[in-house]
């Protein structure tokens, strides 16, 4: 694995861990409004990190993610959906980085 790919993958994995920690804290505290604000701050930081380490295009794509509106009247479920859209992107990106950096990949 090249150093650039390893660094990019490490950044993506760290941001996934931070997102999971934010989600757990929010669901434990049951304060989804504060949680959504923390996710917005995390998203801005993550977009900048992705731009720096993975590339401008991936950073822009991540920054442009807009969660679908939810009409469940369940704030916990809506927050989980918000986290899920960012988590899904990062998991796909991590998988792509890991596969493309393997020998023969």
C-alpha positions as CSV (number, residue, x, y, z in Angstrom):
1,X,0.0,0.0,0.0
2,X,1.4,3.4,-0.9
3,X,1.9,5.9,1.8
4,X,-0.7,8.2,0.2
5,X,-3.3,5.5,0.0
6,X,-2.5,4.3,3.6
7,X,-2.9,7.9,4.8
8,X,-6.1,8.4,3.0
9,X,-7.5,5.2,4.3
10,X,-6.5,6.0,7.8
11,X,-8.2,9.4,7.6
12,X,-11.4,7.8,6.3
13,X,-11.4,5.2,9.1
14,X,-10.7,7.9,11.7
15,X,-13.6,10.0,10.4
16,X,-15.9,7.0,10.5
17,X,-14.9,6.4,14.1
18,X,-15.6,10.0,15.0
19,X,-19.0,9.8,13.3
20,X,-19.9,6.7,15.2
21,X,-18.9,8.3,18.5
22,X,-21.0,11.3,17.7
23,X,-24.0,9.1,16.9
24,X,-23.6,7.1,20.1
25,X,-23.3,10.2,22.2
26,X,-26.3,11.8,20.6
27,X,-28.5,8.7,20.9
28,X,-27.4,8.3,24.5
29,X,-28.1,11.9,25.4
30,X,-31.3,12.0,23.3
31,X,-30.4,15.5,22.1
32,X,-30.7,15.1,18.3
33,X,-30.6,18.9,17.7
34,X,-27.2,19.2,19.3
35,X,-26.2,16.0,17.6
36,X,-27.1,17.3,14.2
37,X,-25.1,20.5,14.9
38,X,-22.1,18.4,15.8
39,X,-22.5,16.3,12.7
40,X,-22.6,19.4,10.6
41,X,-19.3,20.6,12.2
42,X,-17.9,17.1,11.7
43,X,-19.0,17.0,8.0
44,X,-17.3,20.3,7.3
45,X,-14.0,19.1,8.9
46,X,-14.3,15.7,7.1
47,X,-14.9,17.4,3.7
48,X,-11.7,19.4,4.2
49,X,-9.7,16.3,5.2
50,X,-11.0,14.3,2.3
51,X,-10.1,17.1,-0.1
52,X,-6.6,17.2,1.4
53,X,-5.9,13.5,1.6
54,X,-8.1,11.7,-1.0
55,X,-8.6,14.4,-3.6
56,X,-10.6,17.5,-4.4
57,X,-13.3,15.6,-6.2
58,X,-14.1,13.2,-3.3
59,X,-14.1,16.2,-0.9
60,X,-16.6,18.0,-3.1
61,X,-18.8,15.0,-3.5
62,X,-18.8,14.4,0.2
63,X,-19.6,18.1,1.0
64,X,-22.5,18.0,-1.5
65,X,-24.3,15.1,0.2
66,X,-27.8,16.2,1.2
67,X,-29.7,13.7,3.4
68,X,-33.2,12.9,2.2
69,X,-36.0,14.5,4.1
70,X,-37.6,12.2,6.7
71,X,-41.2,12.3,7.8
72,X,-41.1,9.7,10.5
73,X,-41.8,12.0,13.5
74,X,-39.1,10.0,15.3
75,X,-36.1,12.3,15.9
76,X,-33.9,9.4,16.8
77,X,-34.6,7.6,13.5
78,X,-34.2,10.8,11.6
79,X,-30.8,11.4,13.2
80,X,-29.8,7.8,12.5
81,X,-30.7,8.4,8.8
82,X,-28.6,11.6,8.7
83,X,-25.6,9.7,10.1
84,X,-26.2,6.8,7.7
85,X,-25.9,8.9,4.6
86,X,-22.4,10.1,5.6
87,X,-21.4,6.7,7.0
88,X,-22.4,4.9,3.8
89,X,-20.2,7.2,1.6
90,X,-17.2,6.8,3.9
91,X,-17.6,3.0,4.0
92,X,-17.7,2.8,0.2
93,X,-14.7,5.1,0.0
94,X,-12.7,3.1,2.5
95,X,-13.5,-0.1,0.7
96,X,-12.4,1.4,-2.6
97,X,-9.2,2.7,-1.1
98,X,-8.4,-0.6,0.5
99,X,-9.1,-2.6,-2.7
100,X,-7.2,-0.3,-5.1
101,X,-4.1,-0.4,-2.9
102,X,-3.8,-4.1,-2.7
103,X,-1.3,-5.9,-5.0
104,X,-2.9,-6.5,-8.4
105,X,-5.8,-4.2,-7.6
